Protein backbone atom coordinates (compact mmCIF):
# COMPACT_ATOMS: atom_id res chain seq x y z
CA UNK A 1 0.00 0.00 0.00
CA UNK A 2 1.25 3.48 -0.88
CA UNK A 3 0.34 6.64 1.05
CA UNK A 4 0.64 9.80 -1.02
CA UNK A 5 -0.81 13.21 -1.63
CA UNK A 6 -4.07 13.32 -3.56
CA UNK A 7 -3.57 14.14 -7.24
CA UNK A 8 -6.11 15.88 -9.52
CA UNK A 9 -6.74 12.56 -11.28
CA UNK A 10 -7.83 10.98 -7.97
CA UNK A 11 -10.92 13.18 -7.54
CA UNK A 12 -13.46 10.71 -8.98
CA UNK A 13 -12.01 7.76 -7.05
CA UNK A 14 -12.07 9.81 -3.82
CA UNK A 15 -15.67 10.81 -4.55
CA UNK A 16 -16.74 7.20 -5.13
CA UNK A 17 -14.92 6.09 -1.98
CA UNK A 18 -16.77 8.59 0.22
CA UNK A 19 -20.14 7.75 -1.32
CA UNK A 20 -19.59 4.07 -0.50
CA UNK A 21 -18.04 4.59 2.93
CA UNK A 22 -20.58 7.11 4.25
CA UNK A 23 -23.80 5.61 2.85
CA UNK A 24 -26.75 7.97 3.26
CA UNK A 25 -24.43 10.81 4.40
CA UNK A 26 -22.07 10.31 1.46
CA UNK A 27 -23.45 13.18 -0.60
CA UNK A 28 -22.81 15.74 2.18
CA UNK A 29 -19.29 14.37 2.67
CA UNK A 30 -18.53 14.50 -1.07
CA UNK A 31 -19.71 18.11 -1.27
CA UNK A 32 -17.62 18.98 1.79
CA UNK A 33 -14.52 17.32 0.29
CA UNK A 34 -14.94 19.23 -2.95
CA UNK A 35 -15.20 22.54 -1.08
CA UNK A 36 -12.32 21.79 1.28
CA UNK A 37 -10.07 20.70 -1.58
CA UNK A 38 -10.04 24.30 -2.77
CA UNK A 39 -8.72 25.53 0.60
CA UNK A 40 -5.60 23.35 0.63
CA UNK A 41 -2.30 24.92 -0.35
CA UNK A 42 1.18 23.34 -0.42
CA UNK A 43 1.89 24.95 2.98
CA UNK A 44 -1.52 24.59 4.60
CA UNK A 45 -3.74 21.54 4.76
CA UNK A 46 -3.31 18.05 3.45
CA UNK A 47 -5.28 15.58 1.35
CA UNK A 48 -3.85 12.06 1.38
CA UNK A 49 -4.86 8.85 -0.32
CA UNK A 50 -3.98 5.23 0.29
CA UNK A 51 -3.47 3.35 -2.95
CA UNK A 52 -3.44 -0.43 -3.23
CA UNK A 53 -2.89 -2.26 -6.51
CA UNK A 54 -3.38 1.01 -8.41
CA UNK A 55 -6.73 1.73 -6.71
CA UNK A 56 -7.56 4.47 -4.18
CA UNK A 57 -8.77 2.61 -1.06
CA UNK A 58 -8.53 5.36 1.58
CA UNK A 59 -8.63 9.13 1.91
CA UNK A 60 -8.12 11.69 4.66
CA UNK A 61 -8.16 15.49 4.73
CA UNK A 62 -6.60 17.91 7.18
CA UNK A 63 -7.72 21.51 6.66
CA UNK A 64 -7.12 24.85 8.32
CA UNK A 65 -9.40 26.12 11.04
CA UNK A 66 -8.83 28.48 13.94
CA UNK A 67 -8.51 28.17 17.68
CA UNK A 68 -9.91 31.27 19.41
CA UNK A 69 -7.27 31.40 22.17
CA UNK A 70 -6.96 34.13 24.83
CA UNK A 71 -3.79 35.66 23.32
CA UNK A 72 -4.70 35.46 19.63
CA UNK A 73 -6.24 33.29 16.94
CA UNK A 74 -4.14 30.16 16.30
CA UNK A 75 -4.02 28.25 13.02
CA UNK A 76 -4.87 24.61 13.67
CA UNK A 77 -6.00 21.70 11.50
CA UNK A 78 -9.21 19.68 11.43
CA UNK A 79 -9.11 16.03 10.43
CA UNK A 80 -12.22 15.42 8.35
CA UNK A 81 -13.23 13.34 6.57
CA UNK A 82 -11.51 9.97 6.83
CA UNK A 83 -12.78 7.08 4.71
CA UNK A 84 -11.66 3.59 3.76
CA UNK A 85 -13.37 1.42 1.19
CA UNK A 86 -15.87 -0.73 3.14
CA UNK A 87 -14.41 -4.11 2.24
CA UNK A 88 -10.96 -3.08 3.53
CA UNK A 89 -11.99 -1.39 6.79
CA UNK A 90 -10.35 -2.71 9.94
CA UNK A 91 -7.01 -3.42 8.22
CA UNK A 92 -5.10 -0.34 9.41
CA UNK A 93 -5.50 1.79 6.27
CA UNK A 94 -7.28 4.63 8.06
CA UNK A 95 -4.82 4.56 10.96
CA UNK A 96 -1.89 4.67 8.54
CA UNK A 97 -3.37 7.70 6.75
CA UNK A 98 -3.95 9.55 10.04
CA UNK A 99 -0.49 8.76 11.42
CA UNK A 100 1.17 9.85 8.17
CA UNK A 101 -0.82 13.08 8.12
CA UNK A 102 0.03 13.88 11.73
CA UNK A 103 3.72 13.34 10.99
CA UNK A 104 3.59 15.78 8.07
CA UNK A 105 1.75 18.35 10.22
CA UNK A 106 4.31 17.96 13.03
CA UNK A 107 7.00 18.84 10.52
CA UNK A 108 5.06 21.95 9.48
CA UNK A 109 4.84 23.21 13.05
CA UNK A 110 1.07 22.78 13.42
CA UNK A 111 0.22 23.00 17.15
CA UNK A 112 -2.92 20.86 17.17
CA UNK A 113 -5.42 18.79 15.22
CA UNK A 114 -9.13 18.51 16.04
CA UNK A 115 -11.88 16.15 14.93
CA UNK A 116 -15.35 14.82 15.59
CA UNK A 117 -15.30 11.04 15.80
CA UNK A 118 -15.38 7.77 17.68
CA UNK A 119 -13.17 8.08 20.79
CA UNK A 120 -12.55 4.32 20.76
CA UNK A 121 -10.95 4.58 17.33
CA UNK A 122 -9.09 7.87 17.58
CA UNK A 123 -7.70 7.41 21.13
CA UNK A 124 -5.26 4.82 19.82
CA UNK A 125 -3.96 7.45 17.39
CA UNK A 126 -3.17 9.90 20.21
CA UNK A 127 -6.41 11.92 20.28
CA UNK A 128 -7.96 12.87 23.61
CA UNK A 129 -11.28 14.46 24.62
CA UNK A 130 -10.91 18.14 23.70
CA UNK A 131 -12.77 19.42 26.77
CA UNK A 132 -10.23 17.83 29.09
CA UNK A 133 -7.43 19.65 27.28
CA UNK A 134 -8.96 23.11 27.68
CA UNK A 135 -10.71 23.28 24.29
CA UNK A 136 -14.36 24.11 23.63
CA UNK A 137 -16.54 22.61 20.91
CA UNK A 138 -17.60 24.89 18.07
CA UNK A 139 -21.20 23.59 18.39
CA UNK A 140 -23.28 22.07 21.14
CA UNK A 141 -24.46 19.52 18.54
CA UNK A 142 -21.06 17.84 18.79
CA UNK A 143 -21.20 15.20 21.53
CA UNK A 144 -18.53 15.95 24.14
CA UNK A 145 -16.93 12.53 23.75
CA UNK A 146 -16.70 12.96 19.96
CA UNK A 147 -14.86 16.32 20.19
CA UNK A 148 -11.21 15.31 20.25
CA UNK A 149 -7.80 16.86 19.83
CA UNK A 150 -4.15 15.94 19.65
CA UNK A 151 -1.51 18.44 20.71
CA UNK A 152 1.62 18.39 18.57
CA UNK A 153 5.11 19.61 19.59
CA UNK A 154 4.43 23.23 18.49
CA UNK A 155 1.56 23.46 21.02
CA UNK A 156 2.04 25.97 23.85
CA UNK A 157 0.13 25.94 27.15
CA UNK A 158 -1.72 29.21 26.42
CA UNK A 159 -3.28 27.67 23.28
CA UNK A 160 -6.69 26.89 24.73
CA UNK A 161 -10.12 28.13 23.75
CA UNK A 162 -12.86 27.49 21.21
CA UNK A 163 -12.35 25.71 17.91
CA UNK A 164 -13.75 27.73 15.00
CA UNK A 165 -14.44 25.55 11.97
CA UNK A 166 -13.68 26.92 8.53
CA UNK A 167 -16.65 28.15 6.51
CA UNK A 168 -17.18 25.02 4.33
CA UNK A 169 -18.11 22.93 7.40
CA UNK A 170 -20.93 25.35 8.21
CA UNK A 171 -22.05 25.80 4.59
CA UNK A 172 -22.47 22.05 4.17
CA UNK A 173 -24.04 21.62 7.63
CA UNK A 174 -21.27 19.14 8.47
CA UNK A 175 -20.83 20.11 12.12
CA UNK A 176 -22.19 17.86 14.87
CA UNK A 177 -25.32 15.79 14.78
CA UNK A 178 -28.75 17.01 13.70
CA UNK A 179 -31.83 15.84 15.59
CA UNK A 180 -33.96 14.17 12.88
CA UNK A 181 -37.08 14.57 15.04
CA UNK A 182 -36.73 18.31 15.53
N, C-alpha and C positions, 0 to 999 in steps of 0.2 A: 504494500500500500504506500502511496506517495501523498504527502501533505504539501500543498503548494498554494500560492495566491490564486484567487479566482481570476480567470482570463475572460475577455469579452465573449469568446466562443462558448463559454460554460453557462451562459445565462439561461438557455432553455433547459439544460439538464438540472440546474439549480432550481428552476421554477417547478419542473416535474417532481423533483425530490421533495420539495416542501408541500406540494399538493398531496402527494402520497403519505408523507409522514404526519401531516397535521389534519387529515380528514376534513371534517366539516369546517374547520377554521383555516384550512389551507389557503383559501382565497385572500383572507385578510393578511396572512403571513407573506404571501407572494407580493401583494401590493406594498407591504411594508419594506420587504427586501428591495424591491425596485426603487422605492423612494430613498432608502438608506444608501444604496449603492452610489447614488449621486453625491453623497456627502463625504465619501471616503477619498482621501488624498494620499500620496505616497508617505507623508509624514504623520497623518492622523487617521486612525481607523484601520480596519483590517477585514478582509473577506477571504476566508480560506476554504479550500475544498480538500476532501480526501478522494483520491482516485485509485481504483482497483481494476486491474485488467482493462485499462483505457476507459473506464466508466466512472462518473462522479457518483460516489456513494455516501458522501457526507458534506455538510456545509455549516460554517459558523461565521457570524459577523460580530465585530466589535466596533462600535461607533461612538463618536464624541457626544458627551453630555456634560452637564455642569454640576458641581457640588457647591451649594450656597453656604459657604463656610463663614465664620465670624470675621476673619481678616479680609477675605476677598473671594471672588468666584474662582473655583479650581477646575481645570479641565480634567475630566475623568472619562472612562469608557464604560459602555453598557454592552454586555454580552447578550445578544438577541438578534436573530433566532439561532438555534442549534437544531440540526436535523440529520438523521441517518436513515438511509433507505430501510423500510420496515423489516425486510427479511434478514438484514445484517445488524439489527440493533442488539445490544448486549455483548458485542464482541470487542469493545474498547475503541471503536472508531470515534465516537463523540468525545470521549475522554482525551484521546490523542489530539484531536483538533483543539480542544480547550487548552490543554497543557502547552501545545505549540504556540497558540495565540498569546497566552500569558507570558511565555518566554520572550516573544517578540516585543510585547508591551513593556516588560521589565527593561529591556535594552533601550527602549525609547524614553525611559524616565517617567512613565505613567504612574501616578501614585495609587490608583485604585480602580477596580472593576466592579460593577454592580450588575445584578440580574434579578429576574423574577423566575423562580423555579423550584423544583423538588429538592428540599434540603437533604434528603437521603442520598440523592445522586451527587449534588454539587459539594457537599461537605467533604467527600473524599478527594476533591480537586482543590481543597484549601479554602472554600467559601464558608463564611460564618453568617449567622443572623445579623443583618445590618443594624438593627436597633441596639443590640448589645455592644456594638462598636462605636456608638455615638452618632449614627446616621438616621435620618428620618425618611420615610417613604414619600414618594411624590404624589401618592394617591391613597386614600383610605380603602380603596377597592383592592389594593394589593394585600393579601394575607400577610400578617407579620412574619410568619415562618418562611414564606416564599421570598421575602425581600432579603437578599443576601449580598455580601461584599467580600472582596479579598483585598487586603492592603499589600501593596508591592513596596520594594525598597525605597522608592522616592516619597512614600507617605511620611507626613510629619504630624505630630500629635495634635496640632491646632486644626487639622483638616477634618472637621466634623461638620454636621449640618444636614441640610435637606438636598436630596438628589433632585435635579431638575432635568427631566427627559428632554431630548431634542424634539423639535416640532413634528417630525414625521410620526412619532409614537402617538401623539395626541390626534393628529389629522386622521390616522387610520384606526383610532379608538383601540389601540393595542396596549393599553395600560390597565393592569389589574383585571378583575373578573366582573362581568356585568351580571346583575340579577335578572334571569330570564322572566321571572314572575312580576317584576316591577313595571 
